[in-house]
Structures are given as structure tokens and as C-alpha cells.
Amino acid sequence: MADMFQKIKDHEQVVFCNDESTGLKAIIAIHSTRLGPALGGCRMFPYNSVDDALEDVLRLSKGMTYKCAAADVDFGGGKAVIIGDPARDKTPELFRAFGQFVESLNGRFYTGTDMGTSTEDFVHALKETNCIVGVDEVYGGSGDSSVPTAQGVIYGLQATNKALTGSEDLSGKSYSIQGLGKVGYKVAERLLEEGADLFVTDINQNAIDQLLTKAKELGAGVKVLSSNEIYGANADVFVPCAMGGIINDETIGQLKVKAIVGSANNQLLEMRHGQILRDKGILFAPDYIVNAGGLIQVADELYTPNKERVLRKTKAIYNSLLNIYEHAEANGITTVEASNQFCESRIEARTRRNSFFSHMKRPKWAVRT
């Protein structure tokens, strides 16, 4: 028991959810509510063990605290994971059971889609709680959050090109994209339209085939690599859009790129890998800055959905990233350290002016009708 409390010592609350009738096994982690109710998606994955699931949800929820601070939304950080195979174990009843656990937290945690879950899944959870965001527009939500997420990656790439070359132009450069899911594919498509050359990898052959067809139409270059080959691609920028922890002792020596800019969460396996990248002269865009577009949309949804407002706020990723690059260079620190310092300063400043209970009394937290 002492070991368990040591694992969760940085978190306010961790809830283990078990519903035998539906087979639901889930963990909800609330890292911080200093800026407002915790917000974070719910992923479904066939973890090898409960310990693996706990480690993932703790890491992801802490990252959400920083992401919320960086995106300047009035939320704290949280996350949920469901242990199971999303291709085999999903049922409407399972997500309704999950919705009941979310409801039991009395507005301390808002959640929605993440890896392995979809907006359709949370239509069922929405029957049990109003603390669901990112649902389909026909149910009063803001729709597909991968659209602003992908746009945020494009802003991140433009800012990084600006820092490296003095021009934000996306064309005439090569990008190695790991993952052609909801976000990665949209980023790849935009880069092809801008005249870039791509190296890509994905386990979904249909996504690869679809992108190759698009490239042929545009007369653009796309080279398909294996999951291991992508790290050694001779590209200008590596764009990770799949799983986290991919910058590690095994992969970091293979990198030939000038920068890393992508949507995957927690790309660095350990903080020390940020320093190794800096020593190698590889510019790293902190992932929770780059991939904030989806968060901005789902947070904004509680003010009533407004796509124009979301895209306008997503543009801030460009300047935020440039400021972080400049701060890191001026102070001789990694971009991750610079980003963390910025977020911690904002959390401290906002905490003095906000409180969890005052947020809960505002009309924007009212039950969706």
C-alpha cells in the first residue's frame, strides 16, 4: 500500500473502476484541479498489466496539467484508461458503466475520446453523465477534435522551420511521419499539398494506400518505411503522431533530422533525452504545446461550440513555440525545461486568482441541455 501511495504522490486522486457485469476495468487519474476541473481523454488499450495501465494514466494525466496551462484553458489535468482491446471488447453497456464512474466524481473530471475510443463510444457514456466533451455535433458537441490538433501540428512545423531557416514555408523540405491515424493523416495530406516530400510508416495498410493515391494525384513524393526504419529516415523533420516514449536510448542514435515536431503524447521516454537531443543539435518541439489544438476545442465546447474561436486560439501555438525556442536558447536549457517553466509559472499565477469551487459556480459548467 505504501508503494501505491508513492506512485500516485503527485496526483490528487486516482480512481479504479470495476464493473463485473460489463467487464469494465478502468483507471481515472486526476493530477491537478488548481486551474479548474480536470480534463483529459479516455484511451482504450490492451495493457499487459494493471501496473502498466496505471503508469500510463499517471504520466498522461500529469502531462494534461501542463498542456492545459500552456493552452491557457481553465482546466486542470486528468486522464482515463480502459483496459481492453478496442477492436473486441467495446460495448454500449461498458461505456455507460464508465460514464457512471465519471459522474460519481461530481464534475471534477471531464473526458472524451483518445486512442482506441471514438465519439460514438461516448454517446453511450453521455447517457450517464454530462461530463463528456468532444462528442459528435449532432449531440451538441464540437465534433472531430483531430482537425484542430492537426492544424496545431502544422503551426508547430511552421514555427520550427522559422526557427531553423528563417522561413516558415513547409514546401521543399522532407518530413518523416510516424502514424497515419486521425491526426497524422491530416498532417501528411496538408504537407503533400504544400509540396513536401514524405517518409511514412503505419500499421494500417489502408491509410498508407490512401495517402499514396493522394500523393500520385498531386505528383508528390512518398516513401513507405517500416516501423523501425522511420527513425533513421534522411528527413528534415521527424513528425511522431502515434505512441509516446519513442525518443529513447534505442532510437535517439538513429535520428538524422534537424527537428522533432509531432502530435504524439510524451514523446520523450525520460527527461534526460531532451538534453541528448539538444546536444545532438536536434530542435525538439514539446508535444503538449504542439498537440494542444484538440484540447482547445474540447475545453471550448463547454462555452458552447464555436469552430472559428477554436481555430483562432489554436494559432497561438505558433508564437508560443517560438517563444519557448528563444527562452531555451537564451538560458542554455532544453526546450522541455523552458516549456515546463512557462507552464509552472502560469499555474502559480492563475492559482492565486482562481479556485476549483469558483469555477464550478460559473455558468459554463452548467449541465449541457
Disulfide bonds with the S-S distance in Angstrom:
none
